[in-house]
Amino acid sequence: MLACRRLSLLIFFVIISWFPLTLLGQEQSGPIKVTGRVASQTGEMLQGVSVMEAGTSHGVLTDERGAYAITVSGENAQLEFSYVGYESKTLPVPRRGILDVALDEIVALGDEVVVVGFGTQRKASVVGAISTVTPQQLQLTPNRSLSNNLAGMVPGIIAVQRSGDPWSNNSDFWIRGVSTFGGNSRPLVLIDGVERSLNDIDPEEIESFSVLKDAAASAVYGVRGANGVIMINTKRGKIGPPKVSFRYEGAQTKPVKIPDYVGAVKYIELMNDIFRDAGRDPMISEEILQKYRDQSDPDLYPDVNWWKVLSKDHASSHRANLNLSGGNAFLRYALELGYFTEDGIIKRDTEQEWNSSIKVTRYNVRSNVDLNITPTTIVRVNIGGYLQTRNAPPGSAGETDFGLFYQASRIPPYIHPPQYSTGEIPRINFRENPWAWATQRGYERWGINQLQSTTAIEQDFKWITPGLKAKLTFAFDKFSGNSVIRSKTPDYYIPASARDAEGNLILTIGSHGQEFLGYSTGSQWGDQSIYLEGMVSYGRVFNSMHDINTMLMYNQRNYDRGDLLPYRNQGIAGRFSYTFDRRYIAEFNFGYNGSENFEKGKRFGFFPAVAAGWIISEEKFMESLRNVISNLKIRGSWGTAGNSILGQNIWDRRFAYISTIADFGYYRWGVDNDIYRLGRAEGDVGVSDLTWETVAKKNIGFELGLFHGAINFNIDFFKENRRDIFMQRNNVPGSAGFIRTIFANYGKVENQGVDMSLNVEKHFGNDWTVTAMGNYTYARNKRTEIDEPVALLGTYRSATGTPVGQLFGLIAEGLFTEDDFDTNGDLKTGIPQPIFSENVRPGDIKYRDLNGDGLISALDRFISLLLIFLE
């Protein structure tokens, strides 16, 4: 009975589906009524669009909901859609009589939209230092982490990749260099307007990428904008039929430089020379050394290149992306699915059933949906995230590769082989067998996952006044991670030194291990954040002369990573921009916000910025040159911003304005001092006037566009003065009685430089485009106040006036020779004596005695940068 019902339902649906098709297949004659709606690509319903039957004077206009209804002569008719500021379209009449249309806005040169803080602006009206990068440029290199694609791609960004582990190879990056030695120098990263990490976002998800560098661009972020801002917007759907795209790429990577090992024979020969030079017998006799040369018994006389034992020649990565987008005037969607996998260069033991090699796999997903619930109301829902796993030998993530090669560097090539030919694994005391460390101890699997969700409601109040809009945004992010360890310890043997009468290795067990892999769970961690934003904006052009763009917003964020209390910040921000006759631009920005890390009454700060620009190419005296000089603009800005990133402690002090109590030795009494109690004392001294770092930024920029945008050149000169850097005081004497060094907002840094970019684009028809780009960034900082002892200021040992992170050291003048020693082997009179070593011999490094005391000591430490001026 149930089967019959299913069959009848199937026949019913087939009839329903077939019936309209049969009608559509019939010839229709006579007038046809066509209805539909007309909208922009962003889903805004367009009122007053002209809908005309082609070749006739018959037409209608769309109403306030973008709707129209028109009766045409027949099925072969075509409709023409035209609207001021949009490209016209001519489309055939559909047989169903329903035709929704999306018009493309006409974008003139300089009218392109640029993403700025909390909104967008016309490119021509931007007076802040903002660099944009196309998503295609971020896909030129095959990396798991997007941060590794920034170096050389964005003017103003300096990036350094410090690890080759696919799991932890994120780059450190800075906007216009490092301008602080405090707790945080990283820029603020916003994805769809919410503070997030860019390391694990797939480049295929990105619609726009902007870098806000000066105060005019970043002042609206207040205490979070001192280090610059990176803004990423993800792809959104556009009106049109479904579009499906698939992308795959594979890559092979290999180290560009590896250590050059000398081998067992050369190593032993060098050690024998050192022993003879010290008056001792050779470390290894010539007879035994010959066995290392001829490799007659590799078990007893090995010659091991541990790098080749541990690593492969190359590693591979694979990336695949599937994109689906489309929509209509009511609903638009964009779905991106991504897969990425990368292998490390650490080898595995194929004889083991489990795989201990390093491998990272990531799955990305992002779904953005825009829904027009009314002609003036849009709801945007973004859901994205990733699942990522890492397989590696047991050990801390990010330290495994370092640990392996560190162990390999500690084992000379002649000590023992990775494994004896009979299967036993050798190991010496207090060292590890690097091969066994990498392949015989099991594996550890790490897993992390991130969920990012954003919901926004945008309301157009054009019935009150055109250009007035409001937006409410709510975002919730959740991150979690865990690890599972399957490990064991193999049996280790003391390295063999001989064979018995039957030719077998004489082996002694060093430590017993276990036969099977164990199971345990490692650490588990996570965090979550809640973000709320409300914004009102107004943008309008009056009489084609006065372009006004304003914004006022409120936001707050609650970030909880499992500490006793969540981290919070909140504030307001605003912007007013005015452009007169497309030539003269003035802009004012401000941020007023703060953090709970500071004392009540001192938690909020005001950060203003002003900017101005002159578009010279729009002047009348430039009209004759516009075919050559399409854009010529000068702009400048000044403003302040703060540095107090949410979710960070200041020098590991959560509320540094509060004094703490610390353990301080023991109080003892009694006849034999055998009675005692734990002592307490003031620990960290509270900083009553604790505040954030503040930076004053100046910027002068110049833009030149030639041949209608075919060539674009930008250059910016900048200077930043950072003050109130939270640091340990160095000039407080011990007699003050503090058991811990006190802190204060005391440090100062000056940073200045230039960044520039050149982009050339040549179109060959509609199908071919050749693009060339180049950029240059130079930034130089110096610490102008670090609270050094007065006795050091102005001397060669002073660090004041040197770059952040400057290294100190001794000046090498060459090597000691035999002429530097007397017949007793002592240094001759007048040659400074190093105190770092009891015995100095020919071939040792000779250092300069800067203070002239006849000794080479810590008092001769010197900043290498100043050597240029002394030589």
Buried (B, 14 or more C-beta within 10 A) or exposed (E): EEEEEEEEEEEEEEEEEEEEEEEEEEEEEEEBEBBBBBBBBBBBBBBEBBBBBBEEEBBBEBBEBBBBEBBBBEBEBEBBBBBEEBEBBEEEBBBEBEBBBBBEBEEEBBBBBBBBBBBBBBBBBBBBBBBBBEBEBBBEBBBBBBBBBBBBBBBBBBBEBEBBBBBBBBBEBBBBBBBBBBBBBBBBBBBBBBBBBBBBBBBBBBBBBBBBBBBBBBBBBBBBBBBBBBBBBBBBBBBEEEEEEEEEEEBEBEEEEEEEBBBBBEBBBEBBEBBEEEEEEBBBEEEBBEBBEEEEBBBBBBBBBBBEBBBBEEBEBBBBBBBBBBBBBBBBBBBBBBBBBBBBBBBBBEEEEEBBBBBBBBBBBBBBBBBBEEBBEBBBBBBBBBBBBBBBBBBBBBBBBBBBBEBBEBBBBBBBBBBBEEEBBBBBEEEBBBBBBBBBBBBBBBBBBBBBBBBBBBBBBBEEEEBBBBBEBBBBBBBBBBBEBBBBBBBBBBBBEEEEEEEEBEBEEBEEBEEEBEEEEBEEEBBBBBBBBBBBBBBEBEEEEEBBBBBBBBBBBBBBEEEEEBBBBBBBBBBBBBBEEBBEBBBBBBBBBBBBBBBEEBBBBBBBBBBBBBBBBBEEEBEEEBEEBBBBBBBBBBBBBBBBBBBBEBEEBBBBBBEEEEEBEEEEEEEEEEEEEEEEEBBBBBBEEBBBBBBBBBBBBBBBBBBEBEBBBBBBBBBBBBBBBBBBBEEBEEEEEBEBEEBBBBBBBBBBBBBBBBBBBEEEEEEEEEEEBEBEBEBEBBBBBBBBEEEEEEEBBBBBBBBBEBEEEBBEEEEBEEEBBEEEEEBEEEBBBBEEEEEBBEEEEBBBBBBEEEEBBEEBBBBEEBEEEEE
